[in-house]
Amino acid sequence: MTDQDLSDLTLADASAQIRSGVLAPVELTELMLARIDRLNPELVAFVTVAREEALADARAAEAEIRGGKYRGPLHGIPLSIKDNIATKGIRTTAGSKVLEDCVPDHDATVVARLREAGAVILGKTNMHEWANGGTTINPFYGTTRNPWDTERIAGGSSGGSAAGVAASLGLGSLGTDNGGSVRNPASLCGIVGLKPTYGRVSRFGHVPGDGGFSTNHVGAFSKTVRDCALILQAIAGQDPKDPNSADEPVPDYEDGLDAGVEGLRVGIVKDYFDRYMTRAVREAFAEAQGQLESLGAKLVEVEVPHLDATRVAWPCITRPENVVENLPYLTARPRDYSPRLLRQNIGAMLIPADAYVTAQRIRRLLCREFDEVFEQVDIIAAPTAAVPAPTIEESERAVMVVDGEEIRLESPGVNFRSLFTTPFNLTGLPALSVNCGFSAAGLPIGLQLVGPRFQEERVLRAAHAYEQAAGWYRRKPPVGG
């Protein structure tokens, strides 16, 4: 198998080849590890490569499959894990200096479920410090670079996972999403990123202190929507170790994936998204809407009256919840935080209780308003990010010029990169980003599809229909492509 073959290989394709005996898990894992050796020094997608563990996993998978004990579509498939999800015996830093030597004695539930499915764990991916930002410019483990242009960020906080999948350093990855940290880097790196409904996927074994306990989700990255459905199938479902996991039946996410969108009502939210998106994103989103219509979907304009309130409600909820988990470390080791994150955590301590309670009331209002919208439509379509990937230099200055206007990328509340994603962390709705085109500079742009609670299969079906018709997933980045 050549490097080009690896670049074109999807999880579903590899799974079929492994099952038929055309491809062996050990061969595939060795090829992936060699590719990581070659490309990771430039991309900094991985913090820890679990070489020996991965090869042992691959040998075990190969022996089982040859012995007639095939476990399913993830058996023998090399995947990576964001570095804030516990992996037994493999370092888990949460992108922090505080946990630089942390080696868990247990697997997170999602990792355990991947292992049960026979997956091969390649290692841990780079991330924003404590998952608290959208650039993956990490002061301790390096800056993850975008495979489409290595002078640009990969997004965050799960930037290493997104860059790794985009550059074929693995066939999928797990990340976390507190305000867009799966969907934002998926958009900027031109791949698929899914944040399931809050409670659909267990958060047991997720490092505390890297997101609000009521806004943070574990999600999945992949090259295609079908691949994403296969990963979700393995990790979804109630977990007695996580009191917030939901006792909801888990459907077959691949079943019905090819049903199309004929007659599907697609909501386009008035005003909010249109107000912030830049020209390249606006043009790509308009083209995506046209593609959905050509597939038989019906576009319906809808209104969420208080959507703008997300910008104040989300930080007033997630930051106090997050800082509570950080307090022991902040008290004992404040100098082991970057100055930016230390300031933010101190600010979070000053958010009064009445602001937190008011924000929760706003959240309840927004949930009701989205419920009302889903009485009119089946899914919602919106851009994932307002701008394509900024340069690393622009991100460090937190200022970029787009369409002749200066844009500030950071703010005390919701930053500019997360304007389009945080509403669905606040409401807990399932949301997926799929590539919907490129800017004039060749940078990916994401289409975000959102469904009612626990309707991931509807979101996946719509995203798959769009993806296959539009064909953007066939385009590969210069690095690793």
GIBEL-V767246 format. One record per residue. RES is the residue in one small letter. PSI is psi in whole degrees, 0 to 359 (none if undefined). OMEGA is omega as a letter, one per 40 degrees, with the letter a starting at -180 (none if undefined). BURIAL is I if it has 9 or more other C-alpha atoms within 8 Angstrom, else O. Layout:
# GIBEL-V767246
res=RES psi=PSI omega=OMEGA burial=BURIAL
res=RES psi=PSI omega=OMEGA burial=BURIAL
This chain:
# GIBEL-V767246
res=m psi=129 omega=a burial=O
res=t psi=171 omega=i burial=O
res=d psi=322 omega=i burial=O
res=q psi=321 omega=i burial=O
res=d psi=318 omega=i burial=O
res=l psi=319 omega=a burial=I
res=s psi=322 omega=a burial=I
res=d psi=345 omega=a burial=O
res=l psi=129 omega=i burial=I
res=t psi=165 omega=i burial=I
res=l psi=315 omega=a burial=I
res=a psi=319 omega=i burial=I
res=d psi=313 omega=a burial=O
res=a psi=320 omega=i burial=I
res=s psi=315 omega=i burial=I
res=a psi=321 omega=a burial=I
res=q psi=322 omega=i burial=I
res=i psi=316 omega=a burial=I
res=r psi=323 omega=a burial=I
res=s psi=349 omega=a burial=O
res=g psi=3 omega=i burial=O
res=v psi=326 omega=a burial=O
res=l psi=136 omega=i burial=I
res=a psi=141 omega=i burial=I
res=p psi=321 omega=a burial=I
res=v psi=316 omega=i burial=I
res=e psi=313 omega=a burial=O
res=l psi=317 omega=a burial=I
res=t psi=318 omega=i burial=I
res=e psi=320 omega=i burial=I
res=l psi=320 omega=i burial=O
res=m psi=317 omega=i burial=I
res=l psi=321 omega=i burial=I
res=a psi=322 omega=i burial=O
res=r psi=320 omega=i burial=I
res=i psi=315 omega=i burial=I
res=d psi=322 omega=a burial=O
res=r psi=320 omega=a burial=O
res=l psi=336 omega=a burial=I
res=n psi=327 omega=i burial=I
res=p psi=330 omega=i burial=O
res=e psi=318 omega=a burial=O
res=l psi=332 omega=a burial=I
res=v psi=48 omega=i burial=I
res=a psi=326 omega=a burial=I
res=f psi=140 omega=i burial=I
res=v psi=319 omega=a burial=I
res=t psi=124 omega=i burial=I
res=v psi=119 omega=a burial=O
res=a psi=68 omega=a burial=I
res=r psi=304 omega=a burial=I
res=e psi=320 omega=i burial=O
res=e psi=318 omega=a burial=I
res=a psi=315 omega=a burial=I
res=l psi=323 omega=i burial=I
res=a psi=317 omega=i burial=O
res=d psi=315 omega=a burial=I
res=a psi=318 omega=i burial=I
res=r psi=320 omega=i burial=I
res=a psi=317 omega=i burial=O
res=a psi=316 omega=a burial=I
res=e psi=317 omega=i burial=I
res=a psi=318 omega=i burial=O
res=e psi=314 omega=a burial=I
res=i psi=318 omega=i burial=I
res=r psi=332 omega=i burial=O
res=g psi=8 omega=i burial=O
res=g psi=15 omega=a burial=O
res=k psi=60 omega=a burial=O
res=y psi=126 omega=a burial=O
res=r psi=336 omega=a burial=I
res=g psi=188 omega=a burial=O
res=p psi=345 omega=i burial=I
res=l psi=1 omega=a burial=I
res=h psi=118 omega=i burial=I
res=g psi=8 omega=a burial=I
res=i psi=125 omega=i burial=I
res=p psi=124 omega=a burial=I
res=l psi=163 omega=i burial=I
res=s psi=166 omega=a burial=I
res=i psi=132 omega=i burial=I
res=k psi=147 omega=a burial=I
res=d psi=18 omega=i burial=I
res=n psi=17 omega=i burial=I
res=i psi=123 omega=a burial=I
res=a psi=135 omega=i burial=I
res=t psi=120 omega=a burial=I
res=k psi=123 omega=i burial=I
res=g psi=1 omega=i burial=O
res=i psi=128 omega=a burial=I
res=r psi=139 omega=a burial=I
res=t psi=102 omega=a burial=I
res=t psi=343 omega=a burial=I
res=a psi=26 omega=i burial=I
res=g psi=18 omega=a burial=I
res=s psi=158 omega=i burial=I
res=k psi=329 omega=a burial=I
res=v psi=319 omega=a burial=I
res=l psi=25 omega=a burial=I
res=e psi=336 omega=a burial=I
res=d psi=16 omega=a burial=O
res=c psi=123 omega=i burial=O
res=v psi=104 omega=a burial=I
res=p psi=153 omega=i burial=I
res=d psi=14 omega=a burial=O
res=h psi=162 omega=i burial=I
res=d psi=143 omega=i burial=I
res=a psi=154 omega=a burial=I
res=t psi=319 omega=a burial=I
res=v psi=324 omega=i burial=I
res=v psi=317 omega=i burial=I
res=a psi=321 omega=a burial=I
res=r psi=324 omega=i burial=I
res=l psi=318 omega=i burial=I
res=r psi=318 omega=i burial=I
res=e psi=328 omega=i burial=O
res=a psi=355 omega=i burial=I
res=g psi=12 omega=a burial=I
res=a psi=155 omega=i burial=I
res=v psi=123 omega=a burial=I
res=i psi=112 omega=a burial=I
res=l psi=329 omega=a burial=I
res=g psi=195 omega=a burial=I
res=k psi=136 omega=a burial=I
res=t psi=151 omega=a burial=I
res=n psi=157 omega=a burial=I
res=m psi=167 omega=i burial=I
res=h psi=147 omega=i burial=I
res=e psi=123 omega=a burial=I
res=w psi=24 omega=a burial=I
res=a psi=26 omega=a burial=I
res=n psi=61 omega=i burial=I
res=g psi=171 omega=a burial=I
res=g psi=24 omega=a burial=I
res=t psi=334 omega=a burial=I
res=t psi=37 omega=i burial=I
res=i psi=96 omega=a burial=I
res=n psi=123 omega=a burial=I
res=p psi=346 omega=a burial=O
res=f psi=331 omega=a burial=O
res=y psi=4 omega=i burial=O
res=g psi=169 omega=a burial=O
res=t psi=123 omega=i burial=I
res=t psi=133 omega=a burial=I
res=r psi=148 omega=a burial=I
res=n psi=127 omega=a burial=I
res=p psi=341 omega=i burial=I
res=w psi=335 omega=i burial=I
res=d psi=107 omega=a burial=I
res=t psi=357 omega=i burial=I
res=e psi=1 omega=a burial=O
res=r psi=159 omega=i burial=I
res=i psi=159 omega=i burial=I
res=a psi=359 omega=a burial=I
res=g psi=183 omega=a burial=I
res=g psi=176 omega=e burial=I
res=s psi=349 omega=a burial=I
res=s psi=45 omega=a burial=I
res=g psi=323 omega=a burial=I
res=g psi=320 omega=i burial=I
res=s psi=314 omega=a burial=I
res=a psi=314 omega=a burial=I
res=a psi=320 omega=a burial=I
res=g psi=316 omega=i burial=I
res=v psi=318 omega=i burial=I
res=a psi=325 omega=a burial=I
res=a psi=10 omega=i burial=I
res=s psi=41 omega=i burial=I
res=l psi=50 omega=a burial=I
res=g psi=159 omega=a burial=I
res=l psi=6 omega=i burial=I
res=g psi=171 omega=a burial=I
res=s psi=157 omega=i burial=I
res=l psi=140 omega=i burial=I
res=g psi=184 omega=i burial=I
res=t psi=154 omega=a burial=I
res=d psi=104 omega=i burial=I
res=n psi=334 omega=i burial=I
res=g psi=13 omega=a burial=I
res=g psi=12 omega=a burial=I
res=s psi=352 omega=i burial=I
res=v psi=311 omega=a burial=I
res=r psi=322 omega=a burial=I
res=n psi=306 omega=i burial=I
res=p psi=330 omega=i burial=I
res=a psi=317 omega=i burial=I
res=s psi=312 omega=a burial=I
res=l psi=336 omega=a burial=I
res=c psi=2 omega=i burial=I
res=g psi=30 omega=a burial=I
res=i psi=189 omega=i burial=I
res=v psi=135 omega=i burial=I
res=g psi=126 omega=a burial=I
res=l psi=128 omega=i burial=I
res=k psi=108 omega=i burial=I
res=p psi=175 omega=i burial=I
res=t psi=142 omega=i burial=I
res=y psi=125 omega=a burial=I
res=g psi=346 omega=i burial=I
res=r psi=325 omega=a burial=I
res=v psi=134 omega=a burial=I
res=s psi=144 omega=i burial=I
res=r psi=10 omega=i burial=I
res=f psi=131 omega=a burial=I
res=g psi=2 omega=i burial=I
res=h psi=129 omega=a burial=I
res=v psi=123 omega=i burial=I
res=p psi=148 omega=i burial=O
res=g psi=11 omega=i burial=I
res=d psi=35 omega=i burial=I
res=g psi=158 omega=i burial=I
res=g psi=140 omega=a burial=I
res=f psi=342 omega=i burial=O
res=s psi=1 omega=a burial=O
res=t psi=348 omega=a burial=I
res=n psi=142 omega=a burial=I
res=h psi=152 omega=i burial=I
res=v psi=133 omega=a burial=I
res=g psi=183 omega=a burial=I
res=a psi=146 omega=i burial=I
res=f psi=146 omega=i burial=I
res=s psi=171 omega=i burial=I
res=k psi=328 omega=a burial=I
res=t psi=165 omega=i burial=I
res=v psi=321 omega=i burial=I
res=r psi=316 omega=i burial=I
res=d psi=319 omega=a burial=I
res=c psi=320 omega=i burial=I
res=a psi=321 omega=a burial=I
res=l psi=321 omega=i burial=I
res=i psi=315 omega=i burial=I
res=l psi=320 omega=i burial=I
res=q psi=322 omega=a burial=I
res=a psi=328 omega=a burial=I
res=i psi=347 omega=a burial=I
res=a psi=157 omega=i burial=I
res=g psi=157 omega=a burial=I
res=q psi=146 omega=i burial=I
res=d psi=118 omega=i burial=I
res=p psi=342 omega=i burial=O
res=k psi=347 omega=i burial=O
res=d psi=105 omega=a burial=I
res=p psi=343 omega=i burial=O
res=n psi=0 omega=i burial=O
res=s psi=147 omega=a burial=I
res=a psi=141 omega=i burial=I
res=d psi=70 omega=i burial=O
res=e psi=140 omega=i burial=O
res=p psi=143 omega=i burial=O
res=v psi=115 omega=a burial=O
res=p psi=174 omega=i burial=O
res=d psi=106 omega=a burial=O
res=y psi=339 omega=i burial=I
res=e psi=334 omega=i burial=O
res=d psi=125 omega=a burial=O
res=g psi=1 omega=a burial=O
res=l psi=330 omega=a burial=I
res=d psi=15 omega=a burial=O
res=a psi=345 omega=i burial=O
res=g psi=184 omega=a burial=I
res=v psi=17 omega=i burial=I
res=e psi=121 omega=i burial=O
res=g psi=357 omega=i burial=O
res=l psi=132 omega=i burial=I
res=r psi=118 omega=a burial=I
res=v psi=117 omega=a burial=I
res=g psi=134 omega=i burial=I
res=i psi=113 omega=a burial=I
res=v psi=128 omega=i burial=I
res=k psi=141 omega=i burial=I
res=d psi=299 omega=a burial=O
res=y psi=301 omega=a burial=I
res=f psi=321 omega=a burial=I
res=d psi=330 omega=a burial=O
res=r psi=329 omega=a burial=O
res=y psi=341 omega=a burial=O
res=m psi=143 omega=a burial=I
res=t psi=172 omega=a burial=I
res=r psi=312 omega=a burial=O
res=a psi=320 omega=i burial=I
res=v psi=319 omega=i burial=I
res=r psi=316 omega=a burial=I
res=e psi=318 omega=i burial=O
res=a psi=321 omega=i burial=I
res=f psi=320 omega=i burial=I
res=a psi=319 omega=i burial=O
res=e psi=322 omega=i burial=O
res=a psi=320 omega=i burial=I
res=q psi=317 omega=i burial=I
res=g psi=321 omega=i burial=O
res=q psi=317 omega=i burial=I
res=l psi=319 omega=i burial=I
res=e psi=319 omega=a burial=I
res=s psi=338 omega=i burial=O
res=l psi=358 omega=i burial=I
res=g psi=2 omega=i burial=I
res=a psi=155 omega=i burial=I
res=k psi=122 omega=i burial=I
res=l psi=133 omega=a burial=I
res=v psi=125 omega=i burial=I
res=e psi=130 omega=a burial=O
res=v psi=166 omega=a burial=I
res=e psi=136 omega=i burial=O
res=v psi=95 omega=a burial=I
res=p psi=324 omega=a burial=O
res=h psi=27 omega=a burial=O
res=l psi=325 omega=i burial=I
res=d psi=336 omega=a burial=O
res=a psi=345 omega=i burial=O
res=t psi=322 omega=a burial=I
res=r psi=333 omega=i burial=I
res=v psi=328 omega=a burial=I
res=a psi=317 omega=a burial=I
res=w psi=308 omega=a burial=I
res=p psi=329 omega=a burial=I
res=c psi=344 omega=i burial=I
res=i psi=306 omega=a burial=I
res=t psi=324 omega=a burial=I
res=r psi=316 omega=i burial=I
res=p psi=320 omega=i burial=I
res=e psi=321 omega=a burial=I
res=n psi=315 omega=a burial=I
res=v psi=332 omega=i burial=I
res=v psi=319 omega=i burial=O
res=e psi=334 omega=a burial=I
res=n psi=347 omega=a burial=I
res=l psi=316 omega=i burial=O
res=p psi=319 omega=i burial=O
res=y psi=319 omega=i burial=I
res=l psi=323 omega=a burial=I
res=t psi=317 omega=a burial=O
res=a psi=327 omega=a burial=O
res=r psi=55 omega=a burial=I
res=p psi=331 omega=a burial=I
res=r psi=352 omega=i burial=O
res=d psi=14 omega=i burial=O
res=y psi=147 omega=i burial=I
res=s psi=153 omega=i burial=O
res=p psi=321 omega=a burial=O
res=r psi=312 omega=a burial=O
res=l psi=326 omega=i burial=I
res=l psi=315 omega=i burial=I
res=r psi=317 omega=a burial=O
res=q psi=319 omega=i burial=O
res=n psi=322 omega=i burial=I
res=i psi=318 omega=i burial=O
res=g psi=322 omega=i burial=O
res=a psi=327 omega=i burial=I
res=m psi=338 omega=a burial=O
res=l psi=359 omega=i burial=O
res=i psi=119 omega=a burial=I
res=p psi=158 omega=a burial=O
res=a psi=323 omega=a burial=O
res=d psi=331 omega=i burial=O
res=a psi=319 omega=i burial=I
res=y psi=315 omega=a burial=I
res=v psi=317 omega=i burial=O
res=t psi=318 omega=i burial=I
res=a psi=323 omega=i burial=I
res=q psi=327 omega=i burial=I
res=r psi=321 omega=i burial=O
res=i psi=318 omega=i burial=I
res=r psi=314 omega=a burial=I
res=r psi=319 omega=i burial=O
res=l psi=314 omega=a burial=I
res=l psi=321 omega=i burial=I
res=c psi=318 omega=i burial=I
res=r psi=318 omega=a burial=O
res=e psi=321 omega=i burial=I
res=f psi=323 omega=i burial=I
res=d psi=320 omega=i burial=I
res=e psi=322 omega=i burial=O
res=v psi=319 omega=a burial=I
res=f psi=359 omega=i burial=I
res=e psi=341 omega=a burial=O
res=q psi=332 omega=a burial=O
res=v psi=167 omega=i burial=I
res=d psi=322 omega=i burial=I
res=i psi=169 omega=i burial=I
res=i psi=140 omega=i burial=I
res=a psi=138 omega=i burial=I
res=a psi=163 omega=i burial=I
res=p psi=156 omega=i burial=I
res=t psi=316 omega=a burial=I
res=a psi=148 omega=a burial=I
res=a psi=336 omega=a burial=I
res=v psi=152 omega=i burial=I
res=p psi=180 omega=a burial=I
res=a psi=123 omega=i burial=I
res=p psi=164 omega=i burial=I
res=t psi=164 omega=i burial=I
res=i psi=319 omega=a burial=I
res=e psi=317 omega=i burial=O
res=e psi=321 omega=a burial=I
res=s psi=324 omega=i burial=I
res=e psi=324 omega=i burial=O
res=r psi=343 omega=a burial=O
res=a psi=28 omega=i burial=I
res=v psi=136 omega=i burial=I
res=m psi=156 omega=i burial=I
res=v psi=122 omega=a burial=O
res=v psi=133 omega=i burial=O
res=d psi=34 omega=i burial=O
res=g psi=4 omega=a burial=O
res=e psi=144 omega=i burial=O
res=e psi=128 omega=a burial=O
res=i psi=129 omega=i burial=O
res=r psi=121 omega=a burial=I
res=l psi=343 omega=i burial=I
res=e psi=152 omega=i burial=I
res=s psi=165 omega=i burial=O
res=p psi=334 omega=a burial=O
res=g psi=240 omega=i burial=O
res=v psi=127 omega=a burial=I
res=n psi=165 omega=a burial=I
res=f psi=327 omega=a burial=I
res=r psi=338 omega=a burial=I
res=s psi=7 omega=a burial=I
res=l psi=325 omega=a burial=I
res=f psi=351 omega=a burial=I
res=t psi=326 omega=a burial=I
res=t psi=330 omega=i burial=I
res=p psi=331 omega=a burial=I
res=f psi=351 omega=i burial=I
res=n psi=320 omega=a burial=I
res=l psi=320 omega=a burial=I
res=t psi=347 omega=i burial=I
res=g psi=15 omega=a burial=I
res=l psi=150 omega=i burial=I
res=p psi=133 omega=a burial=I
res=a psi=139 omega=a burial=I
res=l psi=142 omega=i burial=I
res=s psi=132 omega=i burial=I
res=v psi=143 omega=a burial=I
res=n psi=135 omega=a burial=I
res=c psi=24 omega=i burial=I
res=g psi=189 omega=a burial=I
res=f psi=151 omega=i burial=I
res=s psi=174 omega=i burial=I
res=a psi=334 omega=i burial=O
res=a psi=4 omega=i burial=O
res=g psi=25 omega=a burial=O
res=l psi=136 omega=a burial=I
res=p psi=152 omega=i burial=I
res=i psi=140 omega=a burial=I
res=g psi=142 omega=i burial=I
res=l psi=128 omega=a burial=I
res=q psi=127 omega=i burial=I
res=l psi=133 omega=a burial=I
res=v psi=139 omega=a burial=I
res=g psi=176 omega=i burial=I
res=p psi=166 omega=a burial=I
res=r psi=134 omega=i burial=I
res=f psi=28 omega=i burial=I
res=q psi=45 omega=i burial=I
res=e psi=325 omega=a burial=I
res=e psi=327 omega=i burial=I
res=r psi=318 omega=i burial=I
res=v psi=315 omega=a burial=I
res=l psi=318 omega=a burial=I
res=r psi=314 omega=i burial=I
res=a psi=318 omega=a burial=I
res=a psi=321 omega=i burial=I
res=h psi=316 omega=i burial=I
res=a psi=315 omega=i burial=I
res=y psi=310 omega=a burial=I
res=e psi=314 omega=a burial=I
res=q psi=325 omega=i burial=O
res=a psi=318 omega=a burial=O
res=a psi=323 omega=i burial=O
res=g psi=12 omega=a burial=O
res=w psi=334 omega=a burial=I
res=y psi=344 omega=i burial=I
res=r psi=341 omega=a burial=O
res=r psi=133 omega=a burial=O
res=k psi=149 omega=a burial=I
res=p psi=157 omega=i burial=I
res=p psi=322 omega=i burial=O
res=v psi=116 omega=a burial=I
res=g psi=354 omega=a burial=I
res=g psi=none omega=none burial=I
